[in-house]
Structures are given as structure tokens and as C-alpha cells.
Amino acid sequence: MRYRGLDLNLLVALDALLRTQNVSRVPDAINITQLTGSFSFQKRSWMLNERRLSA
């Protein structure tokens, strides 16, 4: 696995998602705005797709 370009803040969002089990509650759980949460999940999704294509 390549770690270059990995945003560790996405791990915080993933942890909150696993704890809350609800995407809508993640921003409240980690004290960010809904818009910032949306960008985090878009970026995470983009990174996962890129890794699948390059593997």
C-alpha cells in the first residue's frame, strides 16, 4: 500500500463513521461542518477508487 498522499484526517472521519454508523452524524461527532464532512467523504471515495484502479 502506498502512503504518499494519504490524508490522516480521513482516518478520523472513518473512525467517527464506524462509531456512529450514520454518515449524517459524523460531522457532529468530530466537530466539523456538514460541508467539510461531505468533502472528506468525497476525498476518501476518490482515494479508494484510485487505489483499486492502480492495484
N, C-alpha and C positions, 0 to 999 in steps of 0.2 A: 504494500500500500504506500502511496506517495503522500507525504505530509506537507509538502510545499503548497502553500496557498490555502491550507486548511484554517478556517476561522474557528478558533476555540470557543467563541461566543455561541456558536451554533450548538455546541455540546450542552451549554446551559439551557438553551431553548428545548433541546431534545429531552433533557432531564425533566424539565417542567412539564413537557407533554406526557412523558411516561408517568409522572406523579399525578397529574390532574386528569389524564385520559380524555382531555377535551381541548381542542385547538383554540376555541374561543376564550378559554380561561388562562391560557399560557401567558399572555401579556400582563395580566393582573398578578399572576404568581411570581413573575420576575421583575415587576415594576417597570414595564416599558409600555409605550403606546401601542394601540392596535395596529397602526400603520407600520411601526417598526417591527412588530411581530410578524406581520404579513411579509415584509421584505426578508426577514430571517428565514421563513419557511420557503419562500421562492428561491433564495440562495441555496438552501440545503437541498431542495429538489433539483436544482440545476447541477450542483456538485455531484449528487448521486447519479444523475443521468450521464454526466461526463465520465464518471468512473466506470460505469457499465459499458459505455462505448469504447473506452480505451483498454479495457481488460481483455 
